[in-house]
C-alpha cells in the first residue's frame, strides 16, 4: 500500500503544473497620453522561460476604491516577440474607469508552436 501511495505522489509531481513562463513585472492604470477619454492599462512582463514567446494572453481583475475586486470581461493579448530573459510591455485602452487592479497570465504561445496555459 505504501508503494502505491509513493507511486501516486511521483506521478502527480511528474504531471503537475509547469511554472508560468511569464512574470508580470508591473501593471499600470493611467491616463491616456494622447488625450483620449479612455484610460490605458499597461502590463510590463518578462519572459522567464528558455523559449522565444510570440503571444501572451492576460486576465485583469479591477480593484475599486473600497478594495472589492471586479473581473474584467474578456482577456487582453499581446503578439510581441519576447526573447528569453527580456521584458516587454503592452498597452490597451479600457472603458472601466478603474485605477487599480492586478493581472495574471492565462496563456502563452511560443515561437516553436507549443503553448502554456494556466489551470
C-alpha positions in Angstrom: 0.0 0.0 0.0 2.9 2.4 0.8 4.5 1.8 -2.6 1.2 2.7 -4.3 1.0 6.0 -2.4 4.6 6.8 -3.3 3.9 6.0 -6.9 0.8 8.2 -7.0 2.8 11.1 -5.5 5.6 10.7 -8.1 3.0 10.6 -10.9 1.3 13.7 -9.6 4.6 15.6 -9.4 5.6 14.5 -12.9 2.4 15.7 -14.4 2.0 18.8 -12.2 1.6 22.4 -13.5 4.7 23.8 -15.0 5.6 27.3 -13.7 4.3 30.2 -15.7 6.9 31.2 -18.3 5.9 34.9 -18.0 6.1 37.1 -14.9 4.1 40.3 -14.6 6.6 42.9 -13.5 4.1 45.8 -13.2 0.6 46.7 -14.1 -0.4 50.4 -14.5 -3.8 52.1 -14.9 -3.1 55.5 -16.2 -4.5 58.4 -18.2 -4.1 58.1 -21.9 -1.1 60.1 -23.0 -2.8 61.1 -26.3 -5.7 62.9 -24.5 -8.3 60.3 -25.4 -11.2 59.8 -22.9 -10.2 56.2 -22.4 -7.6 55.3 -19.7 -4.8 52.9 -20.5 -3.9 49.6 -18.9 -0.2 48.9 -19.3 1.3 45.5 -18.4 5.1 45.1 -18.2 6.0 41.4 -18.4 9.2 39.3 -18.6 9.9 36.0 -20.4 11.4 33.8 -17.7 11.5 30.7 -20.0 14.2 29.4 -22.3 12.0 29.8 -25.4 11.0 32.7 -27.5 7.5 33.9 -26.7 5.3 35.2 -29.6 1.9 35.6 -27.8 0.6 36.2 -24.3 -3.0 36.4 -23.0 -3.7 38.2 -19.8 -6.7 38.3 -17.4 -7.2 41.5 -15.5 -9.1 42.0 -12.2 -10.0 45.5 -11.2 -9.9 46.7 -7.6 -12.3 49.5 -6.7 -11.9 52.3 -4.1 -13.3 50.0 -1.3 -11.0 47.1 -2.2 -13.6 45.0 -3.9 -12.5 43.0 -7.0 -14.3 43.0 -10.3 -13.3 40.7 -13.1 -12.7 42.4 -16.4 -14.7 40.9 -19.3 -12.6 39.1 -21.8 -8.8 39.0 -21.9 -6.0 41.2 -23.2 -3.4 39.8 -25.5 0.0 40.8 -26.9 1.7 39.4 -30.0 5.1 40.9 -29.2 8.1 38.7 -29.7 9.9 38.3 -26.4 13.3 36.6 -26.2 14.3 34.7 -23.0 15.1 36.9 -20.0 13.7 40.0 -21.8 10.9 42.4 -20.8 8.2 43.9 -22.9 5.1 45.9 -22.2 1.7 46.2 -23.9 -0.9 48.9 -23.6 -4.7 48.7 -24.1 -7.5 51.3 -23.8 -10.1 50.5 -21.3 -13.5 52.0 -20.6 -13.9 50.7 -17.0 -12.6 53.8 -15.2 -10.8 51.7 -12.5 -7.4 53.0 -11.3 -6.1 49.8 -9.6 -6.0 46.1 -10.3 -4.0 43.0 -10.8 -3.2 40.8 -13.8 -2.4 37.2 -14.4 -1.2 35.2 -17.4 -3.7 32.9 -18.9 -1.9 31.5 -22.0 1.5 31.8 -23.6 2.4 30.8 -27.2 6.0 30.0 -28.0 7.7 30.5 -31.4 8.0 26.7 -31.8 4.2 26.4 -31.7 3.9 25.0 -28.2 1.8 26.6 -25.6 1.5 27.0 -21.8 -1.9 27.5 -20.2 -2.9 28.3 -16.6 -5.1 25.7 -14.9 
